[in-house]
Amino acid sequence: MTVYIDPPVWPGHGRLWSHLVSDVSYEELHAFAARIGAPERAFERDHYDVPAHRYADAVAAGAVEVGSKELVRRLTEAGLRRRKGAVR
């Protein structure tokens, strides 16, 4: 089981956010997110948005820290990338 998280550098709603992804399955991602208490509404297409103040919690629970480009690369190579507007 490997779940990845990028640094909290994405602005939105007055705070900074990270992205949490799996390179195995959405089931793995949802299970990990539930374990760290991420709300279902934080899931967007292929990732969970994680606020900066919860970043350390995700890492402590086992999320692997990677850069944003590496995160997208792993997600794409796993065939789990869902772009905005894409039909699936």
CNS distance restraints for C-alpha pairs under 8 A (distance, minus, plus):
assign (resid   1 and name CA) (resid  24 and name CA) 7.37 0.50 0.50
assign (resid   1 and name CA) (resid  28 and name CA) 7.25 0.50 0.50
assign (resid   2 and name CA) (resid  22 and name CA) 6.22 0.50 0.50
assign (resid   2 and name CA) (resid  23 and name CA) 6.75 0.50 0.50
assign (resid   2 and name CA) (resid  24 and name CA) 7.32 0.50 0.50
assign (resid   2 and name CA) (resid  62 and name CA) 7.98 0.50 0.50
assign (resid   2 and name CA) (resid  63 and name CA) 7.02 0.50 0.50
assign (resid   2 and name CA) (resid  64 and name CA) 7.25 0.50 0.50
assign (resid   3 and name CA) (resid  20 and name CA) 6.93 0.50 0.50
assign (resid   3 and name CA) (resid  21 and name CA) 5.62 0.50 0.50
assign (resid   3 and name CA) (resid  22 and name CA) 4.50 0.50 0.50
assign (resid   3 and name CA) (resid  23 and name CA) 6.84 0.50 0.50
assign (resid   3 and name CA) (resid  28 and name CA) 7.95 0.50 0.50
assign (resid   3 and name CA) (resid  29 and name CA) 6.80 0.50 0.50
assign (resid   3 and name CA) (resid  32 and name CA) 7.69 0.50 0.50
assign (resid   3 and name CA) (resid  62 and name CA) 7.41 0.50 0.50
assign (resid   3 and name CA) (resid  63 and name CA) 5.00 0.50 0.50
assign (resid   3 and name CA) (resid  64 and name CA) 6.19 0.50 0.50
assign (resid   4 and name CA) (resid  20 and name CA) 5.65 0.50 0.50
assign (resid   4 and name CA) (resid  21 and name CA) 5.31 0.50 0.50
assign (resid   4 and name CA) (resid  22 and name CA) 6.20 0.50 0.50
assign (resid   4 and name CA) (resid  23 and name CA) 7.98 0.50 0.50
assign (resid   4 and name CA) (resid  63 and name CA) 5.09 0.50 0.50
assign (resid   4 and name CA) (resid  64 and name CA) 4.64 0.50 0.50
assign (resid   4 and name CA) (resid  65 and name CA) 5.96 0.50 0.50
assign (resid   4 and name CA) (resid  66 and name CA) 6.59 0.50 0.50
assign (resid   4 and name CA) (resid  71 and name CA) 6.67 0.50 0.50
assign (resid   5 and name CA) (resid  18 and name CA) 6.48 0.50 0.50
assign (resid   5 and name CA) (resid  19 and name CA) 5.52 0.50 0.50
assign (resid   5 and name CA) (resid  20 and name CA) 4.52 0.50 0.50
assign (resid   5 and name CA) (resid  21 and name CA) 6.53 0.50 0.50
assign (resid   5 and name CA) (resid  58 and name CA) 7.83 0.50 0.50
assign (resid   5 and name CA) (resid  59 and name CA) 7.78 0.50 0.50
assign (resid   5 and name CA) (resid  63 and name CA) 6.07 0.50 0.50
assign (resid   5 and name CA) (resid  64 and name CA) 6.04 0.50 0.50
assign (resid   5 and name CA) (resid  65 and name CA) 5.18 0.50 0.50
assign (resid   5 and name CA) (resid  66 and name CA) 6.12 0.50 0.50
assign (resid   5 and name CA) (resid  67 and name CA) 7.98 0.50 0.50
assign (resid   5 and name CA) (resid  71 and name CA) 7.13 0.50 0.50
assign (resid   6 and name CA) (resid  18 and name CA) 5.44 0.50 0.50
assign (resid   6 and name CA) (resid  19 and name CA) 5.69 0.50 0.50
assign (resid   6 and name CA) (resid  20 and name CA) 7.02 0.50 0.50
assign (resid   6 and name CA) (resid  65 and name CA) 5.88 0.50 0.50
assign (resid   6 and name CA) (resid  66 and name CA) 5.21 0.50 0.50
assign (resid   6 and name CA) (resid  67 and name CA) 5.20 0.50 0.50
assign (resid   6 and name CA) (resid  68 and name CA) 5.22 0.50 0.50
assign (resid   6 and name CA) (resid  71 and name CA) 6.61 0.50 0.50
assign (resid   7 and name CA) (resid  17 and name CA) 7.73 0.50 0.50
assign (resid   7 and name CA) (resid  18 and name CA) 5.48 0.50 0.50
assign (resid   7 and name CA) (resid  19 and name CA) 7.85 0.50 0.50
assign (resid   7 and name CA) (resid  55 and name CA) 7.89 0.50 0.50
assign (resid   7 and name CA) (resid  65 and name CA) 7.41 0.50 0.50
assign (resid   7 and name CA) (resid  66 and name CA) 7.47 0.50 0.50
assign (resid   7 and name CA) (resid  67 and name CA) 6.68 0.50 0.50
assign (resid   7 and name CA) (resid  68 and name CA) 7.24 0.50 0.50
assign (resid   8 and name CA) (resid  16 and name CA) 5.44 0.50 0.50
assign (resid   8 and name CA) (resid  17 and name CA) 4.47 0.50 0.50
assign (resid   8 and name CA) (resid  18 and name CA) 4.16 0.50 0.50
assign (resid   8 and name CA) (resid  19 and name CA) 7.76 0.50 0.50
assign (resid   8 and name CA) (resid  50 and name CA) 7.88 0.50 0.50
assign (resid   8 and name CA) (resid  51 and name CA) 7.08 0.50 0.50
assign (resid   8 and name CA) (resid  52 and name CA) 5.21 0.50 0.50
assign (resid   8 and name CA) (resid  55 and name CA) 7.24 0.50 0.50
assign (resid   9 and name CA) (resid  16 and name CA) 5.49 0.50 0.50
assign (resid   9 and name CA) (resid  17 and name CA) 5.92 0.50 0.50
assign (resid   9 and name CA) (resid  18 and name CA) 6.59 0.50 0.50
assign (resid  10 and name CA) (resid  16 and name CA) 5.18 0.50 0.50
assign (resid  10 and name CA) (resid  17 and name CA) 4.88 0.50 0.50
assign (resid  10 and name CA) (resid  18 and name CA) 6.47 0.50 0.50
assign (resid  11 and name CA) (resid  15 and name CA) 5.72 0.50 0.50
assign (resid  11 and name CA) (resid  16 and name CA) 4.52 0.50 0.50
assign (resid  11 and name CA) (resid  17 and name CA) 6.20 0.50 0.50
assign (resid  12 and name CA) (resid  16 and name CA) 6.25 0.50 0.50
assign (resid  12 and name CA) (resid  17 and name CA) 7.19 0.50 0.50
assign (resid  15 and name CA) (resid  51 and name CA) 7.19 0.50 0.50
assign (resid  15 and name CA) (resid  52 and name CA) 7.45 0.50 0.50
assign (resid  16 and name CA) (resid  51 and name CA) 6.08 0.50 0.50
assign (resid  16 and name CA) (resid  52 and name CA) 5.56 0.50 0.50
assign (resid  17 and name CA) (resid  49 and name CA) 6.19 0.50 0.50
assign (resid  17 and name CA) (resid  50 and name CA) 5.43 0.50 0.50
assign (resid  17 and name CA) (resid  51 and name CA) 4.48 0.50 0.50
assign (resid  17 and name CA) (resid  52 and name CA) 5.34 0.50 0.50
assign (resid  18 and name CA) (resid  49 and name CA) 5.79 0.50 0.50
assign (resid  18 and name CA) (resid  50 and name CA) 5.00 0.50 0.50
assign (resid  18 and name CA) (resid  51 and name CA) 6.26 0.50 0.50
assign (resid  18 and name CA) (resid  52 and name CA) 6.60 0.50 0.50
assign (resid  18 and name CA) (resid  55 and name CA) 7.18 0.50 0.50
assign (resid  19 and name CA) (resid  47 and name CA) 6.04 0.50 0.50
assign (resid  19 and name CA) (resid  48 and name CA) 5.64 0.50 0.50
assign (resid  19 and name CA) (resid  49 and name CA) 4.95 0.50 0.50
assign (resid  19 and name CA) (resid  50 and name CA) 6.01 0.50 0.50
assign (resid  20 and name CA) (resid  29 and name CA) 7.84 0.50 0.50
assign (resid  20 and name CA) (resid  47 and name CA) 5.41 0.50 0.50
assign (resid  20 and name CA) (resid  48 and name CA) 5.02 0.50 0.50
assign (resid  20 and name CA) (resid  49 and name CA) 6.47 0.50 0.50
assign (resid  20 and name CA) (resid  50 and name CA) 6.85 0.50 0.50
assign (resid  20 and name CA) (resid  63 and name CA) 7.97 0.50 0.50
assign (resid  21 and name CA) (resid  29 and name CA) 6.21 0.50 0.50
assign (resid  21 and name CA) (resid  46 and name CA) 6.99 0.50 0.50
assign (resid  21 and name CA) (resid  47 and name CA) 5.00 0.50 0.50
assign (resid  21 and name CA) (resid  48 and name CA) 6.79 0.50 0.50
assign (resid  21 and name CA) (resid  71 and name CA) 7.44 0.50 0.50
assign (resid  21 and name CA) (resid  75 and name CA) 7.00 0.50 0.50
assign (resid  22 and name CA) (resid  26 and name CA) 6.77 0.50 0.50
assign (resid  22 and name CA) (resid  28 and name CA) 6.63 0.50 0.50
assign (resid  22 and name CA) (resid  29 and name CA) 5.28 0.50 0.50
assign (resid  22 and name CA) (resid  47 and name CA) 7.95 0.50 0.50
assign (resid  22 and name CA) (resid  75 and name CA) 6.90 0.50 0.50
assign (resid  23 and name CA) (resid  74 and name CA) 6.03 0.50 0.50
assign (resid  23 and name CA) (resid  75 and name CA) 5.45 0.50 0.50
assign (resid  23 and name CA) (resid  77 and name CA) 7.91 0.50 0.50
assign (resid  23 and name CA) (resid  78 and name CA) 5.30 0.50 0.50
assign (resid  23 and name CA) (resid  80 and name CA) 7.21 0.50 0.50
assign (resid  24 and name CA) (resid  28 and name CA) 6.81 0.50 0.50
assign (resid  24 and name CA) (resid  78 and name CA) 6.65 0.50 0.50
assign (resid  25 and name CA) (resid  29 and name CA) 6.49 0.50 0.50
assign (resid  25 and name CA) (resid  80 and name CA) 7.31 0.50 0.50
assign (resid  26 and name CA) (resid  30 and name CA) 6.02 0.50 0.50
assign (resid  26 and name CA) (resid  46 and name CA) 7.51 0.50 0.50
assign (resid  26 and name CA) (resid  80 and name CA) 7.85 0.50 0.50
assign (resid  27 and name CA) (resid  31 and name CA) 6.11 0.50 0.50
assign (resid  28 and name CA) (resid  32 and name CA) 6.21 0.50 0.50
assign (resid  29 and name CA) (resid  33 and name CA) 6.08 0.50 0.50
assign (resid  29 and name CA) (resid  47 and name CA) 7.88 0.50 0.50
assign (resid  30 and name CA) (resid  34 and name CA) 6.08 0.50 0.50
assign (resid  31 and name CA) (resid  35 and name CA) 6.24 0.50 0.50
assign (resid  32 and name CA) (resid  36 and name CA) 6.49 0.50 0.50
assign (resid  33 and name CA) (resid  37 and name CA) 6.18 0.50 0.50
assign (resid  33 and name CA) (resid  38 and name CA) 5.06 0.50 0.50
assign (resid  33 and name CA) (resid  39 and name CA) 7.66 0.50 0.50
assign (resid  33 and name CA) (resid  48 and name CA) 7.58 0.50 0.50
assign (resid  34 and name CA) (resid  38 and name CA) 5.67 0.50 0.50
assign (resid  34 and name CA) (resid  39 and name CA) 7.27 0.50 0.50
assign (resid  36 and name CA) (resid  57 and name CA) 7.03 0.50 0.50
assign (resid  36 and name CA) (resid  58 and name CA) 6.48 0.50 0.50
assign (resid  36 and name CA) (resid  61 and name CA) 7.11 0.50 0.50
assign (resid  38 and name CA) (resid  42 and name CA) 6.73 0.50 0.50
assign (resid  38 and name CA) (resid  48 and name CA) 7.89 0.50 0.50
assign (resid  38 and name CA) (resid  50 and name CA) 7.49 0.50 0.50
assign (resid  39 and name CA) (resid  43 and name CA) 7.78 0.50 0.50
assign (resid  42 and name CA) (resid  48 and name CA) 5.23 0.50 0.50
assign (resid  42 and name CA) (resid  49 and name CA) 5.30 0.50 0.50
assign (resid  42 and name CA) (resid  50 and name CA) 7.33 0.50 0.50
assign (resid  43 and name CA) (resid  47 and name CA) 5.66 0.50 0.50
assign (resid  43 and name CA) (resid  48 and name CA) 4.27 0.50 0.50
assign (resid  43 and name CA) (resid  49 and name CA) 6.49 0.50 0.50
assign (resid  44 and name CA) (resid  48 and name CA) 6.00 0.50 0.50
assign (resid  44 and name CA) (resid  49 and name CA) 7.34 0.50 0.50
assign (resid  45 and name CA) (resid  82 and name CA) 5.85 0.50 0.50
assign (resid  45 and name CA) (resid  83 and name CA) 7.53 0.50 0.50
assign (resid  45 and name CA) (resid  84 and name CA) 7.77 0.50 0.50
assign (resid  46 and name CA) (resid  80 and name CA) 6.65 0.50 0.50
assign (resid  46 and name CA) (resid  81 and name CA) 6.02 0.50 0.50
assign (resid  46 and name CA) (resid  82 and name CA) 5.70 0.50 0.50
assign (resid  50 and name CA) (resid  54 and name CA) 6.35 0.50 0.50
assign (resid  50 and name CA) (resid  55 and name CA) 6.63 0.50 0.50
assign (resid  51 and name CA) (resid  55 and name CA) 6.66 0.50 0.50
assign (resid  54 and name CA) (resid  58 and name CA) 6.52 0.50 0.50
assign (resid  55 and name CA) (resid  59 and name CA) 6.41 0.50 0.50
assign (resid  56 and name CA) (resid  60 and name CA) 5.98 0.50 0.50
assign (resid  57 and name CA) (resid  61 and name CA) 6.18 0.50 0.50
assign (resid  58 and name CA) (resid  62 and name CA) 6.51 0.50 0.50
assign (resid  58 and name CA) (resid  63 and name CA) 5.53 0.50 0.50
assign (resid  59 and name CA) (resid  63 and name CA) 4.56 0.50 0.50
assign (resid  59 and name CA) (resid  64 and name CA) 6.38 0.50 0.50
assign (resid  59 and name CA) (resid  65 and name CA) 7.05 0.50 0.50
assign (resid  66 and name CA) (resid  70 and name CA) 6.10 0.50 0.50
assign (resid  66 and name CA) (resid  71 and name CA) 6.16 0.50 0.50
assign (resid  67 and name CA) (resid  71 and name CA) 6.18 0.50 0.50
assign (resid  68 and name CA) (resid  72 and name CA) 6.33 0.50 0.50
assign (resid  69 and name CA) (resid  73 and name CA) 6.13 0.50 0.50
assign (resid  70 and name CA) (resid  74 and name CA) 6.16 0.50 0.50
assign (resid  71 and name CA) (resid  75 and name CA) 6.22 0.50 0.50
assign (resid  72 and name CA) (resid  76 and name CA) 5.99 0.50 0.50
assign (resid  72 and name CA) (resid  81 and name CA) 7.67 0.50 0.50
assign (resid  73 and name CA) (resid  77 and name CA) 6.04 0.50 0.50
assign (resid  74 and name CA) (resid  78 and name CA) 6.14 0.50 0.50
assign (resid  75 and name CA) (resid  79 and name CA) 6.53 0.50 0.50
assign (resid  75 and name CA) (resid  80 and name CA) 5.48 0.50 0.50
assign (resid  75 and name CA) (resid  81 and name CA) 5.43 0.50 0.50
assign (resid  76 and name CA) (resid  80 and name CA) 5.93 0.50 0.50
assign (resid  76 and name CA) (resid  81 and name CA) 4.92 0.50 0.50
assign (resid  82 and name CA) (resid  86 and name CA) 6.54 0.50 0.50
